[in-house]
Amino acid sequence: MLFARFRALVLRHQLFAAALTAGAGLRLLALLGYPGALFFAGDSYVYLGAALRLRPDQSKTTGYSLFLRMLEPFHSLTLVAAVQHLMGLGVAVMIYLLLRRAGASARWSTAATLPVLLDGFEIEDEHMVMAEALFTFLIMAAMLLIMWRARVSWPVALLAGLLAGYAVTVRSEGLPVLVLFPAASLLRGLLLRNWRGCLVAAVMAVGCAAPVLGYAAWFHVWTGSYTLSRADGFYLWGRVSSFAECSVIKPPASEVPVCPAGTPSSRTPPGDYIWHAPQVRDIPGGPVSAANDTLLRNFAVRAIEAQPLGYLHAVLRGLALAVEWPRQPYPDAGTVYYYYFHLTPQTIPANHSWIPGGTAYSDAVQYGHATPGRVVRPFAILIDGYQRIFYTYGPLFGLILFTGLGGVVRIRRRQPPGTRPGLTWSPRTGSMLPWVTAVVLLVFPIAVADFDYRYLLPVLPFACLAAGLAFAPARPVPSSDPIAPPSSSERGSSRVVRRRRLGSVLRAGRARRILTAGESAGRSRRAQAR
């Protein structure tokens, strides 16, 4: 019975089933070619060390380490990668569900999932000990709960808020979501004149805040500061290093020591510069101490106020990199190297500790109970070659993002008498949220740190969802379950409807025959009278 239902489900959604199978096959190649998981320099080592010895890190949020901690009893980095690959497939399923529920065709709904399912960089990132896969899955799950129905109940709103709040502790670049999701729910309630929606938005805001406040309290226990990290000033200082000129800024004496050296054109990109600049590398107490983080933040804010056009140009330059092709080795070749599968095993440092209590290598061995960095041919050859050809090229990414505007604004085709053609807001409930989320997740990291190709990966699924909504009807009538086959009651009701229609047709035909017979008899009588 279960197999029959599964077969019927696949037959009803053949296109998506084929795409999902292809995506799963590529991820299986990655698991076979690279047993265990891949590592991204210091970030992965921090996450893994914090999972084995639970503690917050001063330079980044470690909510992802809690996820690793839950899987630690299995002692398998392969399991970590497999779960993250399942999350990637789950994101594609959620996109398809939302689009089908919005009334988009199976063809367009499937097309919207292809970049997520088949992008080689998405697959490689899911295979790393990194936070993007979990972060994207949590935000998409929260969005699914928000958009599934026009009227969201408060328990669902609370759950969506908790998911979004935890996502922020996983990756702090998601901070704007804490405001965006409740604000979207509030706006929808006001537009629908549903005052209960205001209460739902408040409940969602509470849900968003709870995990973040809990993490801040945990951070306070270790550091004495109620915050998520002590690195926001450090990264923002790196952002302004791309344009800051101290002769223009004229900082106070206390901030002069952190002025970036040389001219802006002589400096490397911020994502590289902050790790090598002596102004922050050799600062007494380190750049992520409470006092120095405040010092760096104050200088960065002063630089933005003094050179707003320079700041705007830096952000726009980062956005341009997102849609350029071919890709550049940005911020440096060493960073970009980690974004590819390679046919040589990774070397993990055995003489340096990122979280006190163990080195990067000993942590990897302790967690996975296996030698890290293994490569198995020919599977590795296949997925390595695939990634270098099949991914979302910059111009295609830009096209997807632009197409998503169709889910936000729409040109009227039929104009009411006496009006002029123009743009009008789409009446599709909730359709603005995916596109705005994609834009926010794209712009925010660039604005507070720097552009990085890895930062595009969480943006892509929401951009694809928004692009798919552009091909949905303006006023869909969603089914109760867009993915499941019709229930017996639905089939029974449709049979009743067909019976009634058939009865109407038969009655109409009988009436026409009676009328025709009457007209024939009348003509005969008139002929006899003549």
C-alpha positions in Angstrom: 0.0 0.0 0.0 2.8 2.4 0.9 4.7 1.5 -2.2 1.6 2.1 -4.3 1.1 5.6 -2.8 4.8 6.4 -3.4 4.6 5.2 -7.0 1.4 7.3 -7.5 3.2 10.3 -6.0 6.2 9.9 -8.3 3.9 9.5 -11.3 2.1 12.7 -10.5 5.3 14.7 -10.1 7.6 13.0 -12.6 9.7 16.1 -13.6 10.5 17.0 -10.0 11.1 13.3 -9.1 13.7 13.1 -11.9 15.4 16.3 -10.8 15.4 15.2 -7.1 16.9 11.9 -8.1 19.6 13.6 -10.1 20.4 15.9 -7.1 20.5 12.9 -4.7 22.8 11.0 -7.1 25.3 13.9 -7.2 25.3 14.1 -3.5 25.9 10.3 -3.3 28.9 10.8 -5.5 30.3 13.3 -3.1 29.8 11.0 -0.1 31.5 8.1 -1.9 34.4 10.3 -3.3 35.1 12.1 0.0 34.3 10.0 3.0 34.0 12.1 6.1 33.7 15.8 5.4 35.6 18.7 4.0 37.0 21.6 6.0 37.1 25.3 5.5 40.3 26.5 7.2 39.8 28.1 10.6 36.0 28.3 10.6 35.5 24.5 10.4 38.0 24.0 13.2 36.3 26.4 15.4 32.9 24.8 14.9 34.3 21.3 15.5 36.3 22.3 18.6 33.3 24.1 20.1 31.1 21.0 19.5 33.5 18.8 21.4 34.0 21.4 24.2 30.9 23.4 24.2 31.6 27.1 24.4 30.8 30.3 22.4 33.5 31.8 20.2 34.3 35.5 20.2 34.8 35.8 16.5 31.6 33.9 15.3 28.4 32.5 16.6 28.6 28.7 17.3 25.0 27.7 17.1 26.1 25.3 14.3 28.3 23.6 16.9 25.2 22.6 18.8 24.0 20.7 15.7 27.4 19.0 15.5 27.1 18.1 19.2 23.8 16.3 18.6 25.5 14.1 16.0 28.7 13.6 17.9 27.6 10.3 19.6 27.6 8.7 16.2 31.3 9.6 15.6 30.9 10.1 11.9 31.7 13.1 9.8 30.2 11.2 6.9 26.9 11.3 8.8 27.2 15.1 9.2 27.8 15.5 5.5 24.9 13.2 4.7 22.5 15.0 6.9 23.5 18.3 5.3 23.0 16.9 1.9 19.5 15.8 3.0 18.9 19.4 4.1 19.9 20.6 0.6 17.4 18.2 -0.9 14.8 19.3 1.7 15.3 22.9 0.7 14.5 22.0 -2.9 11.4 20.0 -1.8 10.1 23.0 0.2 10.6 25.3 -2.8 8.6 22.9 -5.0 5.8 22.6 -2.3 5.4 26.3 -2.0 5.4 26.9 -5.7 2.8 24.2 -6.4 0.7 25.5 -3.6 0.9 29.0 -5.1 -0.5 27.5 -8.4 2.7 27.4 -10.4 2.9 24.6 -13.0 4.9 21.5 -12.4 7.4 22.5 -15.1 8.2 26.0 -13.6 8.2 24.6 -10.0 10.7 22.0 -11.0 12.8 24.5 -12.9 13.0 26.7 -9.8 14.6 23.9 -7.9 17.3 23.0 -10.4 19.9 25.5 -9.3 19.6 24.2 -5.7 19.7 20.6 -6.7 22.4 20.7 -9.4 24.7 23.5 -8.4 28.2 22.0 -7.8 29.1 24.7 -5.2 25.9 24.0 -3.3 26.8 20.3 -3.1 30.4 21.0 -2.1 29.4 23.4 0.6 26.9 20.9 2.0 29.9 18.5 2.3 31.9 20.9 4.4 31.8 21.3 8.2 30.2 24.7 7.7 27.0 26.5 8.7 25.4 27.4 5.4 23.4 24.2 4.8 21.8 24.3 8.3 21.2 28.0 8.1 19.5 27.8 4.8 17.4 24.9 5.8 16.2 26.6 9.0 15.3 29.9 7.2 13.5 28.0 4.4 11.5 25.9 6.9 10.5 29.1 8.7 9.4 30.6 5.4 7.4 27.5 4.6 5.4 27.8 7.8 4.8 31.5 7.2 3.7 31.2 3.6 1.7 27.9 3.7 -1.5 29.6 4.8 -2.8 33.1 4.4 -3.7 33.1 8.1 -1.0 31.7 10.4 -1.9 30.4 13.8 0.1 31.5 16.7 1.7 28.1 17.4 3.0 28.0 13.8 4.2 31.6 14.1 6.0 30.7 17.3 7.7 27.7 15.7 8.7 29.8 12.6 10.2 32.4 14.9 12.2 29.8 16.9 13.6 28.3 13.7 14.6 31.8 12.4 16.1 32.7 15.8 18.2 29.6 16.0 19.3 30.2 12.4 20.8 33.6 13.5 22.9 31.8 16.2 24.1 29.5 13.4 25.1 32.3 11.1 24.9 35.9 12.4 24.5 37.3 8.8 20.9 36.3 9.2 20.2 39.0 11.8 17.9 41.1 9.5 15.5 38.1 9.4 14.7 38.7 13.1 12.9 41.9 11.9 11.9 40.9 8.4 9.8 37.8 9.2 7.7 39.4 12.0 7.3 42.6 9.9 6.1 40.6 6.9 3.5 38.8 9.0 2.4 42.1 10.5 2.1 43.7 7.1 0.1 40.8 5.8 -2.3 41.0 8.7 -2.8 44.7 8.1 -3.4 44.3 4.4 -5.9 41.5 5.1 -7.5 43.6 7.9 -6.9 40.7 10.2 -6.1 42.2 13.5 -5.4 38.8 14.9 -2.4 38.8 12.5 -0.8 41.6 14.7 -0.8 39.2 17.6 0.6 36.4 15.5 3.4 38.8 14.4 4.2 39.6 18.0 4.3 35.9 18.9 6.7 35.3 16.0 8.9 38.2 17.2 9.1 36.5 20.6 10.0 33.2 19.0 12.7 35.0 16.9 14.2 36.7 20.0 14.2 33.7 22.3 17.1 31.7 20.9 19.2 34.9 20.3 18.7 36.1 23.8 19.5 32.6 25.1 22.7 32.6 23.1 23.6 36.1 24.3 23.1 35.0 28.0 25.4 32.0 27.3 27.9 34.3 25.7 27.7 36.5 28.9 28.5 33.6 31.1 31.8 33.0 29.3 32.8 36.6 28.4 30.8 39.0 30.5 29.1 40.6 27.5 25.5 40.2 26.4 26.1 39.9 22.7 26.5 37.3 20.0 30.2 37.9 19.3 33.0 40.5 19.6 33.9 40.6 15.9 31.3 42.9 14.4 33.6 45.9 14.7 36.5 43.8 13.4 34.7 42.8 10.2 33.2 46.3 9.7 36.7 47.8 10.0 37.7 45.4 7.2 34.8 46.6 5.1 35.8 50.3 5.3 39.5 49.4 4.7 38.6 49.2 1.0 38.0 53.0 0.8 39.0 54.6 4.1 41.4 57.6 3.9 42.4 58.9 7.2 43.2 62.3 5.8 39.5 62.6 5.0 38.2 60.9 8.1 40.4 62.8 10.5 39.9 60.4 13.4 40.6 61.3 17.1 44.0 60.4 18.5 42.6 57.2 20.1 41.6 55.8 16.7 44.7 56.9 14.7 46.6 53.6 15.5 43.9 51.6 13.6 43.9 53.7 10.5 44.6 51.4 7.5 48.0 52.0 6.0 48.6 53.2 2.5 46.1 54.1 -0.1 42.9 52.2 -0.7 44.1 50.9 -4.1 47.2 49.4 -2.4 45.2 47.2 0.0 44.0 43.7 -0.7 40.2 43.0 -0.4 38.7 43.3 3.1 38.2 39.5 3.4 42.0 39.1 3.1 43.2 42.4 4.5 41.8 42.0 8.0 43.8 38.8 8.6 47.1 40.4 7.7 46.9 44.1 8.5 49.2 44.9 11.5 46.8 47.6 12.7 44.4 44.8 13.9 46.7 41.7 13.9 49.1 43.2 16.4 46.7 45.3 18.4 47.3 44.7 22.2 44.6 42.4 23.5 43.6 41.2 20.0 40.9 42.6 17.7 38.0 40.6 19.3 38.4 41.9 22.8 35.5 44.0 24.1 37.5 47.3 24.1 39.2 46.8 20.7 36.0 45.7 19.0 34.4 48.9 20.2 37.4 50.9 19.0 37.3 49.3 15.5 33.6 49.7 15.2 33.8 53.4 16.1 36.5 54.0 13.5 34.4 52.1 10.9 31.3 54.2 11.6 33.3 57.4 11.4 34.7 56.3 8.1 31.3 55.6 6.6 30.0 59.0 7.8 33.0 60.8 6.3 33.0 58.8 3.0 29.5 57.6 2.3 30.1 57.5 -1.5 33.1 55.3 -0.9 31.1 53.0 1.2 28.3 52.8 -1.4 30.8 52.1 -4.1 32.3 49.3 -2.1 28.9 47.7 -1.5 28.0 48.0 -5.2 31.3 46.5 -6.2 30.5 43.5 -4.1 27.1 43.1 -5.7 28.7 43.3 -9.2 31.0 40.4 -8.3 27.9 38.3 -7.6 26.8 38.5 -11.2 30.2 38.6 -13.0 31.6 35.8 -15.1 34.1 34.3 -15.0 34.6 34.1 -11.3 37.5 36.0 -9.8 39.8 34.6 -7.1 38.1 36.9 -4.5 39.0 37.8 -1.8 42.1 35.7 -2.5 43.1 32.4 -4.2 43.6 30.6 -0.9 40.0 31.2 0.2 38.5 30.3 -3.1 40.6 27.0 -3.1 38.4 25.7 -0.3 35.2 26.1 -2.4 36.2 23.3 -4.8 36.5 19.6 -4.6 40.1 18.5 -5.1 41.8 15.2 -5.9 44.4 15.6 -3.2 43.6 14.9 0.5 43.2 18.0 2.7 45.9 18.8 5.2 44.5 19.6 8.7 46.8 21.4 11.1 48.0 19.2 14.0 50.0 21.9 15.7 47.5 24.6 16.3 44.4 24.9 18.4 41.4 27.1 17.6 39.3 26.1 20.7 41.5 25.4 23.7 41.8 21.7 24.6 42.7 20.1 21.2 44.3 20.8 17.8 42.3 20.9 14.6 43.6 17.4 13.6 43.0 15.8 17.0 39.4 17.2 17.1 38.7 15.8 13.6 39.9 12.4 14.6 38.1 12.5 18.0 34.8 13.5 16.4 34.9 11.2 13.3 36.9 8.3 14.7 38.6 8.1 11.3 41.5 9.7 9.4 40.2 13.0 7.9 40.8 14.2 4.4 40.3 10.9 2.4 39.8 10.9 -1.3 38.3 7.9 -3.2 38.6 7.7 -7.0 36.9 7.5 -9.4 33.9 9.0 -7.5 36.0 12.0 -6.6 37.0 12.6 -10.2 33.4 12.6 -11.3 32.1 15.1 -8.7 35.2 17.3 -9.0 34.8 17.5 -12.8 31.1 18.1 -12.5 31.4 21.0 -10.1 33.8 22.9 -12.3 31.3 23.0 -15.1 27.8 22.8 -13.6 27.0 25.7 -11.3 25.0 28.9 -11.2 27.1 31.3 -13.3 27.0 35.0 -12.3 24.8 36.3 -15.1 22.3 33.4 -14.5 22.3 34.3 -10.8 21.5 37.9 -11.7 18.7 36.8 -14.1 17.1 34.6 -11.4 17.2 37.5 -8.9 15.7 39.9 -11.5 13.0 37.4 -12.5 12.0 37.2 -8.8 10.8 40.8 -9.1 7.9 39.3 -11.0 6.7 37.9 -7.7 6.7 41.4 -6.2 5.5 43.8 -8.9 3.6 43.0 -12.1 2.7 45.1 -15.2 -1.0 45.2 -15.7 -2.1 43.6 -19.0 -5.7 44.8 -18.9 -6.3 48.3 -17.9 -9.6 49.5 -16.4 -11.2 52.3 -18.4 -9.8 55.7 -17.6 -6.5 54.5 -16.1 -2.9 54.5 -17.5 -0.6 51.5 -17.8 1.8 51.0 -14.9 3.2 48.8 -12.2 1.0 47.4 -9.5 1.8 45.3 -6.4 1.1 41.6 -6.9 -1.9 40.4 -5.0 -0.3 37.0 -4.2 -0.1 36.8 -0.4 3.4 36.5 0.9 5.1 36.5 -2.5 7.3 39.5 -1.6 8.9 37.6 1.3 11.3 35.3 -0.6 12.6 38.0 -2.9 13.2 40.4 -0.1 14.9 37.7 2.0 17.2 36.9 -0.9 18.2 40.5 -1.4 18.7 41.0 2.4 20.9 37.9 2.7 22.9 39.1 -0.3 23.4 42.7 0.7 23.9 42.5 4.4 27.1 40.4 4.5 28.6 42.7 1.8 27.6 45.8 3.7 29.1 44.7 7.1 32.1 42.6 6.0 32.9 41.9 2.3 31.7 39.9 -0.7 32.4 36.2 -0.7 31.2 33.6 -3.1 30.2 31.4 -0.2 27.7 34.0 0.9 25.8 33.5 -2.3 24.8 29.9 -1.5 22.1 30.8 1.1 20.8 33.5 -1.2 20.2 31.2 -4.2 17.2 29.1 -2.9 15.2 32.1 -1.9 16.0 33.8 -5.2 14.8 30.7 -7.0 11.6 30.6 -5.0 10.9 34.2 -5.8 11.6 33.6 -9.5 9.2 30.6 -9.5 6.4 32.7 -7.9 6.7 35.1 -10.8 5.2 32.3 -12.9 2.4 31.6 -10.5 -1.1 32.9 -11.1 -2.0 36.2 -9.5 -4.7 34.8 -7.3 -4.1 31.1 -6.7 -6.7 28.9 -5.0 -4.3 26.6 -3.1 -5.2 23.0 -2.5 -5.1 21.5 0.9 -2.1 19.3 -0.1 -0.4 20.2 -3.4 1.9 17.2 -3.4 -0.3 14.3 -2.3 -2.7 12.4 -4.6 -6.4 13.2 -4.2 -8.0 11.6 -1.1 -11.0 9.2 -1.4 -13.3 12.0 -0.2 -12.0 14.4 -2.9 -12.3 11.6 -5.5 -15.9 10.9 -4.3 -16.8 14.6 -4.4 -15.4 15.0 -7.9 -17.4 11.9 -9.0 -20.6 13.6 -7.6 -19.8 16.8 -9.5 -19.3 14.8 -12.7 -22.6 13.0 -12.1 -24.4 16.2 -11.6 -22.9 17.7 -14.7 -23.8 14.6 -16.7 -27.4 14.8 -15.4 -27.7 18.4 -16.4 -26.5 17.6 -19.9 -28.9 14.7 -20.2 -31.8 16.8 -19.0 -30.9 19.6 -21.4 -30.8 17.1 -24.3 -34.2 15.6 -23.3 -35.6 19.1 -23.2 -34.3 19.9 -26.6 -35.7 16.7 -28.1 -39.2 17.5 -26.6 -39.0 21.0 -28.0 -38.0 19.7 -31.4 -40.8 17.1 -31.4 -43.3 19.8 -30.4 -42.1 22.1 -33.2 -42.4 19.2 -35.8 -46.0 18.5 -34.7 -46.9 22.1 -34.9 -45.6 22.3 -38.5 -47.6 19.2 -39.5 -50.9 20.7 -38.2 -50.2 23.9 -40.0 -49.6 22.0 -43.2 -52.8 20.0 -42.9 -54.8 23.2 -42.2 -53.6 24.6 -45.5 
